Structures are given as C-alpha cells and as structure tokens.
Amino acid sequence: MAPTKSTSGDKSLSLNFISVPPAKGQSPVGLVVCLHGFTGNSQQLAPFAPMFALPEYQFLFPDAPYSSPYGGRMWYNLRSRDDQGLTASRQQLTDWLKSLESSTGVPLSRTVLAGFSQGGAMTLEVGLTLPLAGLVCISGYLHSKPTPISGKSFPPVLIVHGRQDPMVPLSSAQSAREALKAVGVSVEYQEFDMGHIVIPAVFGVMRNFVMDTVQASQVRH
C-alpha cells in the first residue's frame, strides 16, 4: 500500500502525518513514529521507511505544528531565547501519541518514538513521560534531566550520534547519555563517523532496537 497523509483525533490535538502501513496490509506488529528536525517535514522522512526493513510495522511521520521562518516545519523556535512554542508543542505531541491506539490498534507499549535532531530532543522530552516500548534519539539532545517517579519506569533509549556533527556537538549526546543513566534509564549508545545526517548503518542499529524493545515490552505487559 502507498503512504497516506492524514490527521488524527480532535483538530486541536491533531498533527498532519504520513502513514506507511505494513507491507502486506496485515495488522501492524508495532508502530514506529518518526519526528523530523528543525526546518524538516514528514515528506523528507517518509521515503526512509523501507530502510528499517520492518515490513510488519506501521510507520507514522508527523509534521511539527509550526511553520519555520526558514522553511519547513519546527517543533519550536530554536532561534528564540525561550524556545518559543516548546510547551504547546510538547502537549500537542503527547496528546496525539496517546490518541494513536484508537486509530491504529497499536498500544503505546508496542510503539517506538524516534526523532532526528530537534525531533530527537522532542522524543526525549515527551517519550520519557509515556509508557512507550522505546525511544530513539538521532543527532539530538536533552532539554532537561527527567524527574524519576516512584514506581514508574522509563522506556529504554537508543542514542545515536555522529562524531563529526557540526550542528549538534557530540558532547550533547554524551551528556544526555550520562544524565539519563543517572536517573535509571536504560541507554544504548552508539557513535558513527558521520555528520548531521543518518547513514545506512544506523538503520540496522535502529531496526534491532525496535524489534528488541517491542518484544521486551510485550513480556513486561
């Protein structure tokens, strides 16, 4: 089936997104939601779905809620001192993710949230508060250290970063790893010889992480 562009849920909560269903039209084993970076959009990311080699999974590629003054979309304005739009965007993304089970049939426990750059930051910002199977932060960063809640566990996290990243320094990934581990998050961390891009080898790492975390989540639940 071809990718479809749609909205989900109440208009005040919805995000435009591209959906790539399982290759053979069966019910999805799991869901992978991919968030683009600053000035990106869903149309840039959707063609990468086959690179994951997960034909039994459904992929969703949402557009961030704000138009960027530099072209494309943004989750919040990186160029403003107060990260204008972050609070509203965080709430909108949270509500949208919670609404997905009703439209896809896939619970959060079988959903992996992944993001690139600013999308990676949003993945950690929102994903650590939800009972997701796992989180993938690619070339991203951590806004603030999450607060542990008694009796509640965090989803496992995969952090991937390029050693030659000129946009988000490698130190951002390393500090995110240490901050997350300090509050009890299970972190898988890998560096690659790449810039602010995603090379093919990264998809293999992400594929294994998605399969392992969704399977492990099913055992937990």
C-alpha contacts under 8 A as a table, 3 or more apart, distances in Angstrom:
res1	aa1	res2	aa2	distance
1	M	20	V	7.70
1	M	21	P	6.76
1	M	22	P	7.91
1	M	23	A	6.67
1	M	24	K	7.67
1	M	25	G	6.98
2	A	20	V	6.87
2	A	21	P	7.86
3	P	18	I	6.30
3	P	19	S	5.36
3	P	20	V	4.53
3	P	21	P	7.03
4	T	18	I	5.39
4	T	19	S	5.14
4	T	20	V	6.70
5	K	16	N	7.06
5	K	17	F	5.48
5	K	18	I	4.19
5	K	19	S	6.14
6	S	16	N	5.70
6	S	17	F	5.44
6	S	18	I	6.28
6	S	19	S	7.42
7	T	14	S	5.92
7	T	15	L	5.69
7	T	16	N	4.70
7	T	17	F	6.13
8	S	11	K	7.71
8	S	14	S	5.23
8	S	15	L	6.64
8	S	16	N	7.51
8	S	96	W	7.30
8	S	99	S	7.49
8	S	100	L	7.46
8	S	103	S	7.46
9	G	13	L	6.56
9	G	14	S	5.51
9	G	96	W	7.26
9	G	99	S	6.48
10	D	13	L	5.29
10	D	14	S	5.80
11	K	14	S	5.00
13	L	92	Q	5.43
13	L	93	L	7.82
13	L	95	D	6.19
13	L	96	W	5.94
14	S	92	Q	7.34
14	S	96	W	5.91
15	L	62	P	6.17
15	L	63	D	6.41
15	L	64	A	7.22
15	L	65	P	6.67
15	L	93	L	7.82
15	L	96	W	6.99
16	N	62	P	5.65
16	N	63	D	5.56
17	F	42	S	6.62
17	F	60	L	6.47
17	F	61	F	5.22
17	F	62	P	3.84
17	F	63	D	5.74
18	I	42	S	6.48
18	I	43	Q	7.54
18	I	46	A	6.93
18	I	60	L	5.71
18	I	61	F	5.03
18	I	62	P	6.30
19	S	58	Q	7.25
19	S	59	F	5.77
19	S	60	L	4.62
19	S	61	F	6.46
20	V	46	A	7.59
20	V	49	A	7.44
20	V	58	Q	5.77
20	V	59	F	4.99
20	V	60	L	6.37
21	P	25	G	6.66
21	P	28	P	7.47
21	P	57	Y	7.02
21	P	58	Q	4.55
21	P	59	F	6.42
22	P	25	G	5.36
22	P	26	Q	6.26
22	P	27	S	7.27
22	P	28	P	5.96
22	P	55	P	5.35
22	P	56	E	4.88
22	P	57	Y	5.19
22	P	58	Q	5.17
23	A	26	Q	7.73
23	A	55	P	5.09
23	A	56	E	6.52
24	K	55	P	7.67
24	K	56	E	7.68
26	Q	56	E	7.48
27	S	56	E	7.88
28	P	31	L	6.94
28	P	56	E	5.58
28	P	57	Y	4.89
28	P	58	Q	5.59
28	P	106	V	7.34
29	V	56	E	5.72
29	V	57	Y	5.41
29	V	58	Q	7.78
29	V	106	V	7.85
29	V	110	R	7.67
30	G	56	E	7.53
30	G	57	Y	5.06
30	G	58	Q	6.46
30	G	106	V	6.31
30	G	110	R	5.01
30	G	111	T	5.80
30	G	112	V	7.94
30	G	214	V	7.09
31	L	57	Y	5.68
31	L	58	Q	4.95
31	L	59	F	5.87
31	L	60	L	7.56
31	L	106	V	6.61
31	L	110	R	6.34
31	L	111	T	4.58
31	L	112	V	6.26
32	V	57	Y	7.10
32	V	58	Q	6.32
32	V	59	F	4.83
32	V	60	L	6.33
32	V	111	T	5.79
32	V	112	V	4.88
32	V	113	L	6.00
32	V	114	A	7.22
33	V	59	F	5.81
33	V	60	L	4.75
33	V	61	F	5.99
33	V	62	P	7.73
33	V	111	T	7.40
33	V	112	V	6.28
33	V	113	L	4.89
33	V	114	A	6.00
34	C	45	L	7.73
34	C	59	F	7.49
34	C	60	L	6.32
34	C	61	F	5.16
34	C	62	P	7.17
34	C	113	L	6.20
34	C	114	A	4.77
34	C	115	G	5.32
34	C	116	F	7.94
34	C	119	G	7.93
35	L	42	S	7.79
35	L	61	F	6.35
35	L	62	P	6.41
35	L	63	D	7.62
35	L	64	A	7.83
35	L	113	L	7.84
35	L	114	A	6.18
35	L	115	G	4.33
35	L	116	F	6.38
35	L	119	G	4.70
35	L	120	G	7.14
35	L	122	M	7.91
35	L	123	T	7.49
36	H	40	G	5.55
36	H	41	N	5.86
36	H	42	S	6.63
36	H	45	L	6.90
36	H	61	F	7.83
36	H	62	P	7.87
36	H	63	D	7.45
36	H	64	A	7.64
36	H	115	G	6.04
36	H	116	F	5.57
36	H	117	S	7.44
36	H	118	Q	7.22
36	H	119	G	5.04
37	G	40	G	5.24
37	G	41	N	7.60
37	G	74	M	6.98
37	G	75	W	7.93
37	G	115	G	7.37
37	G	116	F	5.39
37	G	117	S	5.04
37	G	118	Q	4.56
37	G	119	G	4.75
37	G	120	G	7.53
38	F	68	S	7.74
38	F	72	G	7.71
38	F	73	R	6.52
38	F	74	M	4.89
38	F	75	W	7.02
38	F	78	L	7.81
38	F	117	S	7.26
38	F	118	Q	5.59
38	F	119	G	7.45
39	T	68	S	5.87
39	T	70	Y	6.58
39	T	71	G	5.62
39	T	72	G	4.20
39	T	73	R	4.78
39	T	74	M	5.59
40	G	44	Q	6.84
40	G	71	G	8.00
40	G	72	G	5.07
40	G	73	R	5.55
40	G	74	M	7.11
41	N	44	Q	5.66
41	N	45	L	7.08
41	N	62	P	7.73
41	N	63	D	5.47
41	N	64	A	7.25
41	N	72	G	5.92
41	N	73	R	5.80
42	S	45	L	5.34
42	S	46	A	6.01
42	S	61	F	5.13
42	S	62	P	5.65
42	S	63	D	5.27
43	Q	46	A	5.47
43	Q	47	P	7.35
43	Q	61	F	7.97
44	Q	47	P	6.88
45	L	48	F	5.66
45	L	49	A	7.59
45	L	61	F	6.94
46	A	49	A	5.73
46	A	61	F	6.22
47	P	50	P	7.17
48	F	51	M	5.34
48	F	52	F	7.43
49	A	52	F	5.83
49	A	53	A	7.76
49	A	59	F	6.88
50	P	53	A	5.47
50	P	54	L	7.25
50	P	55	P	7.55
51	M	200	P	7.65
51	M	203	F	6.31
52	F	203	F	5.46
52	F	204	G	6.83
52	F	206	M	7.27
52	F	207	R	5.52
53	A	207	R	7.08
54	L	57	Y	5.65
54	L	207	R	7.10
55	P	58	Q	7.91
63	D	73	R	6.76
64	A	67	S	7.90
64	A	73	R	5.56
64	A	74	M	5.32
64	A	75	W	5.04
64	A	89	S	7.91
65	P	73	R	7.06
65	P	74	M	6.82
65	P	75	W	6.27
65	P	89	S	6.83
66	Y	73	R	5.55
66	Y	74	M	5.27
66	Y	75	W	6.25
66	Y	76	Y	7.04
67	S	71	G	7.11
67	S	72	G	6.18
67	S	73	R	4.51
67	S	74	M	6.08
68	S	71	G	5.19
68	S	72	G	5.60
68	S	73	R	4.93
68	S	74	M	5.47
68	S	77	N	7.47
74	M	77	N	6.71
75	W	85	G	7.10
75	W	86	L	6.67
75	W	89	S	6.00
75	W	118	Q	7.28
75	W	119	G	7.47
75	W	122	M	7.70
76	Y	83	D	5.95
76	Y	84	Q	5.63
76	Y	85	G	4.65
76	Y	86	L	4.99
76	Y	89	S	6.97
77	N	80	S	5.65
77	N	83	D	5.34
77	N	84	Q	5.22
77	N	85	G	6.56
77	N	86	L	7.75
78	L	81	R	7.82
78	L	83	D	5.67
78	L	84	Q	7.66
79	R	83	D	7.25
80	S	83	D	5.32
80	S	84	Q	6.05
81	R	84	Q	7.57
83	D	86	L	5.83
84	Q	87	T	7.97
85	G	88	A	5.52
85	G	89	S	5.89
86	L	89	S	5.09
86	L	90	R	5.90
87	T	90	R	5.21
87	T	91	Q	6.41
88	A	91	Q	5.23
88	A	92	Q	6.14
89	S	92	Q	5.05
89	S	93	L	6.02
90	R	93	L	5.30
90	R	94	T	6.12
90	R	122	M	7.29
90	R	125	E	7.44
90	R	126	V	6.35
91	Q	94	T	5.07
91	Q	95	D	6.15
92	Q	95	D	5.24
92	Q	96	W	6.09
93	L	96	W	5.08
93	L	97	L	6.11
93	L	126	V	7.46
94	T	97	L	5.28
94	T	98	K	6.30
94	T	126	V	6.27
95	D	98	K	5.15
95	D	99	S	6.32
96	W	99	S	5.09
96	W	100	L	6.57
97	L	100	L	5.42
97	L	108	L	7.90
98	K	101	E	6.96
98	K	108	L	7.40
99	S	102	S	5.98
99	S	103	S	7.32
100	L	103	S	5.32
100	L	104	T	5.88
100	L	105	G	7.59
100	L	106	V	7.33
100	L	107	P	7.68
101	E	104	T	5.19
101	E	105	G	4.75
101	E	106	V	4.88
101	E	107	P	5.02
101	E	108	L	7.12
102	S	105	G	5.74
102	S	106	V	7.88
106	V	110	R	6.35
106	V	111	T	7.11
107	P	110	R	5.62
107	P	111	T	6.63
108	L	111	T	4.81
108	L	112	V	7.86
108	L	130	L	7.75
108	L	131	P	6.09
108	L	132	L	4.85
108	L	133	A	6.80
109	S	131	P	6.02
109	S	132	L	4.86
109	S	133	A	4.86
109	S	214	V	7.26
109	S	217	S	6.06
109	S	218	Q	7.18
109	S	221	H	7.59
110	R	132	L	6.81
110	R	133	A	5.42
110	R	214	V	5.24
110	R	217	S	6.87
110	R	218	Q	7.27
111	T	132	L	5.65
111	T	133	A	5.46
111	T	134	G	7.18
111	T	214	V	7.20
112	V	132	L	6.24
112	V	133	A	5.48
112	V	134	G	4.88
112	V	135	L	5.70
112	V	136	V	7.57
112	V	210	V	6.59
112	V	214	V	7.61
113	L	123	T	6.25
113	L	127	G	6.81
113	L	132	L	7.51
113	L	134	G	6.55
113	L	135	L	4.96
113	L	136	V	6.30
114	A	119	G	7.63
114	A	120	G	6.60
114	A	123	T	6.09
114	A	135	L	5.63
114	A	136	V	4.32
114	A	137	C	5.95
114	A	138	I	7.64
115	G	118	Q	7.44
115	G	119	G	4.22
115	G	120	G	3.88
115	G	121	A	7.35
115	G	122	M	7.25
115	G	123	T	5.74
115	G	136	V	6.31
115	G	137	C	5.41
115	G	138	I	6.07
115	G	140	G	7.70
116	F	119	G	4.74
116	F	120	G	4.57
116	F	121	A	7.87
116	F	137	C	6.34
116	F	138	I	4.74
116	F	139	S	5.84
116	F	140	G	6.08
117	S	120	G	4.92
117	S	121	A	6.50
117	S	137	C	7.65
117	S	138	I	6.20
117	S	139	S	4.87
117	S	140	G	4.06
117	S	141	Y	7.17
117	S	168	V	7.54
118	Q	121	A	5.01
118	Q	122	M	6.30
118	Q	140	G	6.12
118	Q	141	Y	7.62
119	G	122	M	4.97
119	G	123	T	6.06
119	G	137	C	7.86
119	G	140	G	7.23
120	G	123	T	4.91
120	G	124	L	6.51
120	G	136	V	7.13
120	G	137	C	4.35
120	G	138	I	5.71
120	G	139	S	6.91
120	G	140	G	4.55
120	G	141	Y	6.61
121	A	124	L	5.37
121	A	125	E	6.08
121	A	137	C	7.05
121	A	140	G	5.34
121	A	141	Y	5.03
121	A	142	L	5.50
121	A	143	H	6.60
122	M	125	E	4.78
122	M	126	V	5.93
122	M	127	G	7.71
123	T	126	V	5.56
123	T	127	G	5.21
123	T	128	L	7.83
123	T	135	L	6.69
123	T	136	V	7.24
123	T	137	C	6.63
124	L	127	G	5.19
124	L	128	L	5.71
124	L	135	L	7.17
124	L	137	C	7.15
124	L	142	L	6.56
125	E	128	L	6.43
125	E	129	T	7.71
125	E	142	L	7.24
125	E	143	H	6.79
125	E	144	S	7.87
126	V	129	T	5.70
126	V	130	L	7.08
127	G	130	L	5.36
127	G	131	P	7.90
127	G	132	L	6.90
127	G	135	L	6.58
127	G	155	P	7.69
128	L	131	P	7.85
128	L	146	P	7.41
128	L	154	F	5.77
128	L	155	P	6.37
129	T	154	F	7.44
130	L	154	F	7.93
130	L	155	P	7.84
131	P	154	F	7.40
131	P	155	P	6.62
132	L	135	L	7.52
132	L	155	P	5.90
133	A	155	P	5.98
133	A	156	P	7.31
133	A	213	T	5.59
133	A	214	V	5.39
133	A	216	A	7.95
133	A	217	S	5.56
134	G	155	P	5.04
134	G	156	P	5.02
134	G	157	V	5.85
134	G	158	L	7.84
134	G	210	V	7.17
134	G	213	T	5.88
134	G	214	V	7.42
135	L	155	P	6.73
135	L	156	P	6.34
135	L	157	V	4.71
135	L	158	L	6.18
136	V	157	V	5.81
136	V	158	L	4.71
136	V	159	I	6.00
136	V	160	V	7.74
136	V	206	M	7.50
137	C	140	G	5.65
137	C	141	Y	7.67
137	C	157	V	7.49
137	C	158	L	6.20
137	C	159	I	4.88
137	C	160	V	6.31
138	I	159	I	6.02
138	I	160	V	4.83
138	I	161	H	5.86
138	I	198	V	7.88
139	S	159	I	7.93
139	S	160	V	6.26
139	S	161	H	4.68
139	S	162	G	6.70
139	S	165	D	7.66
139	S	168	V	6.60
139	S	173	A	7.43
139	S	196	H	6.41
139	S	197	I	7.64
140	G	161	H	7.49
140	G	168	V	6.81
140	G	172	S	7.57
140	G	173	A	6.80
141	Y	168	V	7.53
141	Y	172	S	5.55
141	Y	173	A	5.90
141	Y	176	A	6.40
142	L	145	K	7.21
142	L	172	S	7.48
142	L	173	A	7.92
142	L	176	A	5.52
145	K	179	A	6.09
145	K	180	L	6.93
146	P	180	L	7.41
146	P	183	V	7.36
147	T	183	V	7.43
148	P	152	K	7.55
148	P	153	S	7.98
148	P	183	V	6.26
148	P	184	G	7.98
149	I	152	K	5.46
149	I	153	S	7.67
153	S	185	V	7.83
154	F	184	G	7.67
154	F	185	V	5.80
154	F	186	S	7.88
155	P	185	V	7.12
155	P	186	S	7.51
156	P	185	V	6.22
156	P	186	S	4.84
156	P	187	V	6.01
156	P	188	E	7.88
156	P	213	T	7.46
157	V	185	V	7.25
157	V	186	S	6.23
157	V	187	V	4.85
157	V	188	E	6.17
158	L	187	V	5.85
158	L	188	E	4.69
158	L	189	Y	5.86
158	L	190	Q	7.96
158	L	206	M	7.84
158	L	209	F	7.30
159	I	173	A	7.02
159	I	177	R	7.40
159	I	187	V	7.24
159	I	188	E	6.24
159	I	189	Y	4.84
159	I	190	Q	6.38
160	V	173	A	7.73
160	V	189	Y	6.06
160	V	190	Q	5.00
160	V	191	E	5.77
160	V	192	F	7.52
160	V	202	V	7.67
161	H	165	D	7.56
161	H	170	L	6.57
161	H	173	A	6.55
161	H	190	Q	6.70
161	H	191	E	5.05
161	H	192	F	6.28
161	H	194	M	7.93
162	G	165	D	5.15
162	G	170	L	6.72
162	G	191	E	5.66
162	G	192	F	4.89
162	G	193	D	5.61
162	G	194	M	4.57
162	G	195	G	5.19
162	G	196	H	6.57
162	G	197	I	7.74
163	R	170	L	5.87
163	R	191	E	6.33
163	R	192	F	6.01
163	R	193	D	5.40
163	R	194	M	6.09
163	R	195	G	6.77
164	Q	170	L	7.66
164	Q	193	D	6.47
164	Q	194	M	5.52
164	Q	195	G	4.60
164	Q	196	H	7.58
165	D	168	V	5.93
165	D	169	P	5.85
165	D	170	L	6.68
165	D	194	M	6.68
165	D	195	G	3.92
165	D	196	H	4.77
166	P	169	P	6.35
166	P	195	G	6.46
166	P	196	H	6.58
167	M	196	H	6.37
168	V	172	S	6.75
168	V	196	H	7.44
169	P	172	S	5.56
169	P	173	A	7.47
170	L	173	A	5.40
170	L	174	Q	6.47
171	S	174	Q	4.94
171	S	175	S	5.97
172	S	175	S	5.27
172	S	176	A	6.11
173	A	176	A	5.05
173	A	177	R	6.18
174	Q	177	R	5.10
174	Q	178	E	6.41
175	S	178	E	5.16
175	S	179	A	6.07
176	A	179	A	5.12
176	A	180	L	6.05
177	R	180	L	5.35
177	R	181	K	6.14
177	R	187	V	6.68
177	R	189	Y	7.29
178	E	181	K	5.15
178	E	182	A	6.07
179	A	182	A	5.14
179	A	183	V	6.87
180	L	183	V	5.51
180	L	184	G	6.60
180	L	185	V	5.27
180	L	186	S	7.79
180	L	187	V	7.31
181	K	184	G	5.07
181	K	185	V	4.98
181	K	186	S	6.48
181	K	187	V	6.61
182	A	185	V	7.39
194	M	197	I	6.70
194	M	198	V	7.55
194	M	199	I	7.14
198	V	202	V	6.42
199	I	202	V	5.75
199	I	203	F	7.62
200	P	203	F	5.61
200	P	204	G	7.40
201	A	204	G	5.55
201	A	205	V	6.92
202	V	205	V	5.20
202	V	206	M	6.25
203	F	206	M	4.98
203	F	207	R	5.93
204	G	207	R	5.05
204	G	208	N	6.35
205	V	208	N	5.40
205	V	209	F	6.29
206	M	209	F	5.02
206	M	210	V	6.08
207	R	210	V	5.22
207	R	211	M	6.27
208	N	211	M	5.25
208	N	212	D	6.02
209	F	212	D	5.17
209	F	213	T	5.94
210	V	213	T	5.39
210	V	214	V	6.02
211	M	214	V	5.45
211	M	215	Q	6.09
212	D	215	Q	5.26
212	D	216	A	6.03
213	T	216	A	4.98
213	T	217	S	5.87
214	V	217	S	5.04
214	V	218	Q	6.29
215	Q	218	Q	5.25
215	Q	219	V	6.66
216	A	219	V	5.17
216	A	220	R	6.41
217	S	220	R	4.99
217	S	221	H	6.12
218	Q	221	H	5.14
